[in-house]
Amino acid sequence: MSIFHYQNNTLFAEDVSIAQLASTQPTPFYCYSSRAFSQHYQQFKAAFASLPNTLCYAMKANSNQAILKLLAQQGAGADVVSLGELQRAIEAGFPAEKIVFSGVAKSAAEIKAALKLNIHCFNVESEPELRHISAIAQSMNKIAPVSLRINPDVDPATHAKISTGKSSDKFGIPLKNALPIYQLAADLPAIEVCGIDMHIGSQITKLSAYDEAIGLLVTLANTLKEQGIAIKHFNFGGGLGVAYKDSDSDQQTLLAQYAEIIKKHACALNCHYIFEPGRFIAANAGILVTQVRYVKPVEEKCFVIVDAAMNDLIRPTLYEAYHQIASVEQANEKSETQIVDVVGPVCETGDYLALNRKLAPVSEGDLLVLHSAGAYGAVQSSTYNSRPLISEVLVDGDRWHTIRQSPSIEQLINLDSIPNWL
Ligand SMILES: *Cc1c(COP(=O)(O)O)cnc(C)c1O
């Protein structure tokens, strides 16, 4: 049975009725499935069972403490990109030796904290960063384990805002500069070269980009070996796409094809492997539940105005992302559909959740869900228009828990401070 499914025409997350949840939770809210998170993690691990590997969950996809704890208990490691994420990972129980630190702009405080904790490695993205890490490590009498993130200049054929492996993207060290920077890393006093790293983008479904990028990096790893620089781990990054539409290839098929590409290259390497999936684990483990406030037909179309907005889920606005929309109460199959824009209350024309979508007729008070909202949803939310962050609920079988409570407006206001001259 699918995780989010209908029983007697009403939507369930595992064994919990969404309508019932919505009667105890103010809408909008995120609802996640424990089973889906575990399943996606286990599926990914199973696909690479024949390779020595660590799966470092890219926690920027969804970094709620409960989700992190769930994945840490499954045995996952973490890919962190800030001091905040590092602290969250440690508090959730990820062992430091399974934490990798990515990002183009690591601060001195971040580097120090990570060195103190003895994380697995820094994914280094530039020569100045490498020198900075070396200097800090030296001052602490530590040796910093590093992997260089190489930008292979390949086109992952994804949305421009989530492409990270082209030479025009800010990420990584250009492949053509890799050899001298590896040499420098090997020569710097407080650096231990341990790996090679890539992350070429997100929501990648054209897997040939991986094939091409990994091929280039395997050649580099072999050259490094000839020069006496041993690579202990190869980090493939994240980015594997998931299904947002019924017509997308399902994520199991993509995973199988991806695993084939990885295994083809891995035989030439013979080292430890690291993966950093985020979206694959989280996206289809969550939905956004929202309620219809008004239905407003205008001349050429109809607006369905709901209580969730771009500040709760910015993906449609930011990436032109598609989220499937469904009614919590399943419509009669024979009911006529209409074309609608599903929009939120925020005062921006860009505040929409779906455009030109075929939907069965809805009325005020109806509950709708946006599917595939578990990744890059809650984590990217803001309080724009003074809308408090919405709550997050985690379901496990027939039990559920509010894993983040929506703060009150009073709490939101109290974050500000008025100077005494006013
Ligand atoms: C965002 C990110 C990931 C995860 O990407 P997904 O598309 O969510 O799998 C992995 N590694 C790095 C360095 C990232 O920045």
The ligand as an SDF file (V2000), in Angstrom:
LIG
                    3D

 15 15  0  0  0  0  0  0  0  0999 V2000
   21.9100   19.9700   -1.6450 C   0  0  0  0  0  0  0  0  0  0  0  0
   23.0710   19.0770   -1.6030 C   0  0  0  0  0  0  0  0  0  0  0  0
   22.8980   17.6860   -1.6060 C   0  0  0  0  0  0  0  0  0  0  0  0
   21.5560   17.0320   -1.7120 C   0  0  0  0  0  0  0  0  0  0  0  0
   20.9460   17.2120   -2.9470 O   0  0  0  0  0  0  0  0  0  0  0  0
   19.5860   16.4370   -3.2450 P   0  0  0  0  0  0  0  0  0  0  0  0
   19.2240   16.8840   -4.6130 O   0  0  0  0  0  0  0  0  0  0  0  0
   18.6010   16.8500   -2.2300 O   0  0  0  0  0  0  0  0  0  0  0  0
   19.8830   14.9860   -3.1850 O   0  0  0  0  0  0  0  0  0  0  0  0
   24.0240   16.8980   -1.5090 C   0  0  0  0  0  0  0  0  0  0  0  0
   25.2630   17.4290   -1.4260 N   0  0  0  0  0  0  0  0  0  0  0  0
   25.4600   18.7570   -1.4320 C   0  0  0  0  0  0  0  0  0  0  0  0
   26.8440   19.2770   -1.3340 C   0  0  0  0  0  0  0  0  0  0  0  0
   24.3810   19.6280   -1.5260 C   0  0  0  0  0  0  0  0  0  0  0  0
   24.5920   20.9470   -1.5340 O   0  0  0  0  0  0  0  0  0  0  0  0
  1  2  1  0
  2  3  1  0
  2 14  2  0
  3  4  1  0
  3 10  2  0
  4  5  1  0
  5  6  1  0
  6  7  2  0
  6  8  1  0
  6  9  1  0
 10 11  1  0
 11 12  2  0
 12 13  1  0
 12 14  1  0
 14 15  1  0
M  END
$$$$
